[in-house]
């Protein structure tokens, strides 16, 4: 299993713990990531202003992977949807492909058939598979109560994702978390958006949307949130303090990437997984896990 | 919200939108409001209401829609689009409205800034030597600090 690793903009600059833990977990699972230096923005943030420019950006990145003969593996859900959408669109629209190729030619590239684009969580679920993943779990996270947050673009729009997972009843992340021995906690409004894309438009509304989910997860008595997108992490982890201040609330809810949780269950240590770089402190997590292992909850 | 003044309506607006990707099926909307009921933004702020925006577009209220601040409040979560019983690509329609608004000279500063930064430097957050130092410290590879290719692409 060999993929061109698509980091996007946010992860390498703002979410290095995600990149670090993803690379470590990939290594454990025997997945080889190839770094392509020329990758640039996926196009997602430009779509609302200029859809054609977004398509050029997406096609440029896919064409780079195609030149190397590699499928794309993205860590960010928004990058995944932006790139998958372009691949989906250009596979069906020859006129759009011609137009895009006029722009790419100026950069010495050509978009021919494109490549398959997938989120890393999807690669683990589909290509590694649950049976193989289970073999790598060496430390049970029994008693650890995790609320999974799927976010939006990991699953949607469903028409571009070949029937992967189910929009109204998503289960892939839950299955992977359950494999670690952790308890997947159900909560109200599980499918709700993090509000991230509104941060640049109206911060107050973005934070209000994120707050609702933090409330619901707190009510469900989860120990941590699990997610797969740096945008969502910006909302729940980086902005948790701002939400607490703005709404006079208190959460203290660690926000972990799927790769950090899988990594813990693989016996990797907190520094290898960048847990020291999370904004909401995760220091107490290890002792919590230890105590839960000795005294699993009643559920 | 003020009363709708239909004397200001532009019947071409609807046709214009329906001829572009995202707008094809808007006329099929039968105002069931599943979109609004599914919307995480409407849930916290009534300023944003997808079914009303579709209605306004169908009535031909060009200026009221394109010059509004509410079209920018769509978070593009696709909840509405996934659930629309009439198959309206509501999220893509909101993107079409935003693109059309930008062409007409309307856009929040943050959205314009995002576009200009990306078309200028290839990334939202440019990587500098300091970032690379932090990356190298935890064994992550360096990334380019400049991007020339955007000059050719745009």
Interface residues (C-beta under 8 A of the other chain):
Chain A: X7 X9 X10 X12 X13 X14 X16 X19 X20 X23 X35 X37 X38 X40 X41 X45 X46 X47 X48 X49 X50 X51 X53 X56 X57 X60 X103 X104 X106 X107 X152 X153 X156 X157 X158 X167 X168 X191 X192 X193 X195 X196 X197 X198 X200 X201 X202 X205 X206 X208 X209 X212 X274
Chain B: X21 X40 X41 X43 X44 X45 X48 X72 X73 X75 X76 X77 X78 X79 X81 X82 X91 X95 X96 X98 X99 X102 X107 X108 X110 X111 X112 X113 X114 X115 X118 X119 X122 X123 X124 X125 X127 X131 X134 X135 X138 X139 X140 X141 X143 X144 X147 X149 X150 X152 X153 X154
